[in-house]
């Protein structure tokens, strides 16, 4: 029977840890709840044995690494978010919850980071403002959602949503990486084959072509030129490509470069609609939750727009907020954001606004959009693999065709 390790909250807000045997994860959760505990984290222990109520330590668990990362990992941030949500939902004060999280930190980097957050909060800053001082750990969207939770008085709910978002994004990233692993391996092999062709194989053909008095096809001339460039200036070309990479990276991190890149991505036929869908779902869910908690519409819009992530779309929503401030209706004002809201979505928002059910309708729209987004992402990932294979095969095929064309028509060049 599988063994599960768990961390749970007691009725007094303290953390309880232990292991138990259960047939499945739901069974483990039910057993924890029967003990009067609130589950925070439940994970199956692979290859662990239970003895005297505790799991036997493995050899790997005794290994200590000399070098520790100074950056809080995504997993640590997700655990922090989920545990903080559970602590607040159990009625634990924020400052005390942050002290507990600091003690429970799994790495020196996270321990230092959680202590800084605690100190800022004790000094009088809001949790969102404290997190905003560490943008390398807490993204802008994260801080915006925390601010929304504090403004609406439902911080524990928002933190649970953030943890769920983080889990879904990690799962999506894992699916994409798994789907692209095979094409990436083929891409590396194709580059190796291409390098061998340009450096060793094509020069042999070049000596044959030198005896031909006729002109070579343009594609063959380009391939021979690339071979010469690779053999004569390969190191310089490599150094130049590395330099270009760092220059492009620096441009992307600038405000102008970031906006330009976000605009190009939104206009791309495959990725653009997915990004817009994700931004719209996040915006609707956040705005619906804020309105349902009694936050005024304009304030809710100002907070929810920051959760979009893409600055181009944020600017578009900002113009709509100005129209709402001037007395316009939400559905009509959002009509300016063509990249985010379709006509049917705007109509549903307008009808819900007239009937006084705007908060519930926005959350429903977010749920429907997220379902469509999952299906579209699966389609996009499934389409990317054969597309990359086709491009790799086409690239290698062009090399062979370019070198075989003169050979097949050699009779025309020999006098």
C-alpha positions in Angstrom: 0.0 0.0 0.0 1.4 3.5 -0.9 2.8 5.6 1.9 2.0 9.4 2.0 3.8 12.1 3.8 1.7 15.1 4.8 1.8 18.5 6.4 -1.4 19.8 7.9 -2.8 22.5 10.2 -4.0 21.9 13.7 -6.9 23.8 15.2 -4.5 26.2 16.9 -2.8 27.0 13.7 0.4 24.9 14.3 1.9 22.7 11.7 1.6 18.9 12.0 3.7 16.5 9.9 3.6 12.7 9.5 3.2 9.7 7.3 0.3 7.3 6.7 -0.7 4.4 4.5 -3.6 4.9 2.1 -4.8 3.3 -1.0 -4.8 6.6 -2.9 -4.3 10.3 -2.4 -8.1 11.0 -1.7 -8.0 8.3 0.9 -5.0 10.0 2.5 -6.8 13.3 2.6 -9.9 11.7 4.2 -7.7 10.1 6.9 -6.0 13.4 7.7 -9.4 15.2 8.0 -10.6 12.5 10.4 -7.7 13.4 12.6 -9.1 16.9 12.9 -6.4 18.4 10.7 -6.5 20.6 7.6 -4.3 19.2 4.8 -1.7 21.6 3.4 0.5 19.3 1.4 0.1 15.6 0.7 2.7 13.7 -1.4 3.3 10.0 -2.0 6.6 8.7 -0.8 8.3 6.6 -3.4 10.3 3.7 -2.1 9.9 4.8 1.5 9.2 2.4 4.4 7.2 3.3 7.5 8.6 2.5 10.9 7.3 3.7 14.2 5.1 6.3 12.6 7.9 8.0 10.6 9.5 7.3 7.3 13.0 5.9 7.2 15.5 8.5 6.0 17.2 7.8 2.7 20.8 8.2 1.9 20.0 11.0 -0.5 18.3 12.9 2.3 21.7 13.0 4.2 23.5 14.6 1.3 24.3 18.3 1.8 25.3 20.6 -1.0 28.0 23.2 -0.5 26.6 25.7 -3.0 23.0 26.9 -2.4 21.0 28.9 -4.9 20.4 32.5 -3.8 17.1 32.6 -5.7 13.8 31.3 -4.4 12.6 28.4 -6.7 9.2 28.2 -8.3 8.4 25.2 -6.2 9.3 27.0 -2.9 7.2 30.0 -4.0 4.2 27.7 -4.7 4.5 26.0 -1.3 4.8 29.4 0.4 1.6 30.6 -1.3 -0.4 27.5 -0.6 0.6 27.3 3.0 0.1 31.0 3.6 -3.4 30.6 2.2 -4.2 27.7 4.5 -2.8 29.6 7.6 -4.9 32.7 6.9 -8.0 30.6 6.2 -7.5 29.0 9.6 -7.6 32.4 11.3 -3.8 32.7 11.9 -2.7 36.4 11.9 -0.6 37.4 9.0 2.6 38.3 10.9 2.4 35.0 12.8 1.8 33.0 9.6 4.9 34.6 8.1 6.9 33.6 11.2 5.7 30.0 10.7 6.6 30.1 7.0 10.1 31.4 7.9 10.7 28.5 10.3 9.4 26.0 7.7 11.5 27.4 4.9 13.4 24.7 3.0 16.3 26.7 1.8 18.5 29.6 3.1 17.3 31.8 0.2 13.6 31.3 1.0 14.2 31.7 4.8 15.9 35.1 4.1 13.1 36.2 1.7 10.2 35.2 4.0 11.9 37.1 6.9 12.2 40.2 4.8 8.5 40.0 3.9 7.7 39.6 7.6 9.8 42.6 8.7 8.2 44.8 6.0 4.7 43.8 7.2 5.6 44.4 10.8 6.9 47.8 9.9 3.4 48.7 8.5 3.6 47.8 4.8 0.8 45.8 3.2 1.7 42.3 2.0 1.5 43.4 -1.6 3.9 46.3 -1.1 6.3 44.1 0.9 6.3 41.6 -2.0 6.7 44.3 -4.6 10.1 45.1 -3.1 11.3 41.7 -4.3 10.3 41.5 -8.0 12.9 38.7 -8.7 10.8 36.5 -6.4 7.2 37.8 -6.8 6.2 38.6 -10.3 4.0 41.7 -11.1 1.0 39.6 -11.7 1.5 37.9 -8.3 1.7 41.2 -6.5 -1.4 42.5 -8.3 -3.5 39.5 -7.3 -2.3 39.8 -3.6 -3.3 43.5 -3.7 -6.7 42.5 -5.0 -7.1 40.0 -2.1 -6.1 42.6 0.5 -8.4 45.2 -1.1 -11.4 42.8 -1.0 -10.7 41.1 2.3 -10.3 37.6 0.8 -6.5 37.3 0.8 -6.6 33.6 1.6 -8.9 32.9 -1.4 -6.6 34.8 -3.8 -3.5 33.1 -2.5 -5.2 29.7 -3.1 -6.0 30.9 -6.7 -2.4 32.0 -7.2 -1.1 28.6 -6.0 -3.5 26.9 -8.4 -2.3 29.2 -11.3 1.3 28.3 -10.4 0.5 24.6 -10.4 -1.3 24.8 -13.7 1.5 26.8 -15.4 4.1 24.3 -14.1 2.0 21.4 -15.5 1.6 23.2 -18.8 5.3 23.9 -19.0 6.1 20.3 -18.3 3.7 19.2 -21.0 5.2 21.5 -23.6 8.8 20.5 -22.7 7.8 16.8 -22.9 6.2 17.3 -26.3 9.2 19.3 -27.6 11.9 17.0 -26.3 12.0 14.7 -29.3 12.0 17.5 -31.9 14.7 19.3 -29.9 16.9 16.2 -29.9 16.4 15.9 -33.7 17.3 19.6 -34.0 20.6 19.1 -32.2 21.4 16.1 -34.4 20.5 18.1 -37.5 22.9 20.8 -36.5 25.6 18.3 -35.9 24.9 16.7 -39.3 24.9 20.1 -40.9 28.2 21.1 -39.4 29.8 17.8 -40.6 28.4 18.4 -44.1 29.7 22.0 -44.3 33.1 21.3 -42.8 34.0 17.8 -44.2 31.6 16.7 -46.9 31.0 19.7 -49.1 34.7 20.6 -49.7 35.1 17.2 -51.5 32.2 18.2 -53.8 33.8 21.6 -54.2 36.9 20.1 -55.8 34.6 18.2 -58.3 32.7 21.4 -59.1 35.9 23.3 -59.7 36.5 21.3 -62.9 33.1 22.3 -64.3 33.3 25.2 -66.6 29.6 26.1 -66.5 28.0 28.2 -63.7 26.7 26.4 -60.7 23.0 26.8 -59.5 22.5 29.7 -57.0 21.6 27.3 -54.2 24.8 25.4 -54.7 26.9 28.6 -54.6 25.2 29.6 -51.4 25.9 26.3 -49.7 29.6 26.4 -50.9 29.9 29.9 -49.5 28.5 28.8 -46.2 31.0 25.9 -46.1 33.9 28.3 -46.7 32.6 30.7 -44.1 32.3 27.9 -41.5 35.7 26.5 -42.2 37.6 29.8 -42.3 35.8 31.9 -39.8 33.8 29.4 -37.7 35.1 30.7 -34.4 34.5 34.4 -35.3 30.9 33.5 -36.5 30.3 31.7 -33.2 31.6 34.6 -31.1 29.4 37.0 -33.2 26.3 34.9 -32.7 26.9 34.9 -28.9 27.4 38.7 -29.0 24.2 39.2 -31.0 22.3 36.9 -28.5 23.3 39.1 -25.5 22.5 42.3 -27.4 19.0 41.0 -28.3 18.5 39.8 -24.8 19.4 43.3 -23.4 17.0 44.9 -25.9 14.2 42.5 -24.9 14.6 43.5 -21.2 14.3 47.2 -22.0 10.9 48.9 -21.9 10.7 49.6 -25.6 12.0 46.2 -26.6 9.6 44.4 -24.3 6.6 46.4 -25.7 7.7 45.7 -29.2 8.1 42.0 -28.6 4.7 41.7 -26.8 3.0 43.5 -29.7 4.6 41.1 -32.2 3.7 38.0 -30.1 0.1 39.2 -30.0 0.0 39.5 -33.8 1.4 36.0 -34.3 -1.3 33.6 -35.7 -0.8 30.8 -33.2 0.7 32.1 -30.0 -1.1 35.5 -30.0 -4.7 34.2 -29.5 -3.5 31.9 -26.7 -1.9 34.7 -24.8 -5.0 36.9 -25.3 -7.2 34.0 -24.1 -5.1 33.5 -21.0 -5.0 37.2 -20.2 -8.8 37.6 -20.6 -9.5 34.6 -18.4 -7.3 35.9 -15.7 -8.8 39.4 -15.9 -12.4 38.2 -15.8 -11.7 35.8 -12.9 -10.0 38.6 -10.9 -12.6 41.2 -11.6 -15.5 38.9 -10.9 -13.9 37.9 -7.5 -13.3 41.5 -6.6 -16.9 42.7 -7.5 -18.3 39.7 -5.6 -16.4 40.8 -2.5 -17.9 44.3 -2.7 -14.9 46.1 -4.2 -16.1 49.2 -6.3 -16.0 48.5 -10.1 -13.4 51.2 -11.0 -11.1 50.1 -8.2 -11.6 46.5 -9.2 -10.8 47.3 -12.8 -7.6 49.1 -11.8 -6.4 46.1 -9.8 -7.5 43.4 -12.2 -5.9 45.0 -15.3 -2.5 44.6 -13.6 -3.1 40.8 -13.5 -3.1 40.6 -17.3 0.7 40.6 -17.6 1.0 41.8 -21.2 1.6 45.6 -21.2 0.0 46.1 -24.6 -3.3 44.6 -23.3 -2.9 46.5 -20.0 -2.8 49.8 -22.0 -5.9 48.8 -23.9 -7.9 48.0 -20.8 -6.7 51.3 -19.2 -8.5 53.2 -22.0 -11.7 51.3 -21.2 -11.3 52.1 -17.5 -11.3 55.8 -18.3 -14.6 55.4 -20.1 -16.1 53.6 -17.1 -14.9 56.5 -14.9 -16.7 58.9 -17.1 -19.9 57.0 -16.6 -19.8 54.5 -19.4 -21.0 50.9 -19.0 -18.5 48.1 -18.6 -19.6 46.0 -21.6 -19.5 49.0 -24.0 -16.2 50.3 -22.6 -14.4 47.0 -23.0 -15.5 47.0 -26.7 -12.3 48.9 -27.5 -10.2 45.8 -26.5 -10.7 43.8 -29.6 -7.7 41.6 -28.9 -9.2 40.5 -25.6 -12.9 40.4 -25.8 -15.0 38.9 -28.6 -18.4 40.3 -29.5 -20.3 37.4 -27.8 -18.2 37.9 -24.6 -19.0 41.6 -24.5 -22.7 40.9 -25.0 -22.7 38.4 -22.1 -20.9 41.0 -19.9 -23.5 43.7 -20.9 -26.5 41.5 -20.1 -25.0 40.4 -16.8 -24.3 44.1 -16.0 -27.9 45.0 -16.6 -29.2 42.1 -14.5 -26.9 42.7 -11.6 -25.1 39.4 -11.9 -21.8 40.7 -13.3 -19.5 39.0 -10.7 -20.9 35.5 -11.3 -20.9 35.9 -15.1 -17.3 37.1 -15.2 -16.2 34.0 -13.2 -18.2 31.8 -15.5 -16.6 33.4 -18.5 -13.2 32.8 -17.0 -14.0 29.1 -16.4 -15.3 28.6 -20.0 -12.3 30.4 -21.4 -9.8 28.4 -19.4 -11.4 25.2 -20.7 -11.1 26.4 -24.3 -7.5 27.5 -23.6 -6.6 24.0 -22.4 -7.9 22.5 -25.6 -6.2 25.1 -27.8 -2.9 24.6 -26.0 -3.1 20.8 -26.6 -3.7 21.4 -30.2 -0.9 23.9 -30.5 1.6 21.6 -28.8 0.5 18.7 -31.0 0.9 20.9 -34.1 4.4 22.1 -33.1 6.1 18.7 -33.1 5.4 17.7 -36.8 6.0 21.3 -37.8 9.5 21.3 -36.4 10.2 17.8 -37.9 9.1 19.1 -41.2 11.4 22.2 -41.0 14.4 20.1 -40.0 13.8 17.6 -42.8 13.3 20.4 -45.3 16.5 22.2 -44.2 18.6 19.0 -44.5 16.9 18.2 -47.8 17.8 21.6 -49.3 21.5 20.9 -48.5 21.4 17.6 -50.3 19.4 18.9 -53.3 21.8 21.9 -53.6 24.8 19.6 -53.8 23.2 17.0 -56.1 21.8 19.4 -58.7 25.2 20.0 -60.3 26.0 16.2 -60.3 22.7 15.3 -61.9 23.2 17.9 -64.6 27.0 17.4 -65.0 26.7 16.3 -68.6 25.6 19.9 -69.5 28.8 21.3 -68.1 31.3 18.9 -69.6 32.5 19.8 -73.1 
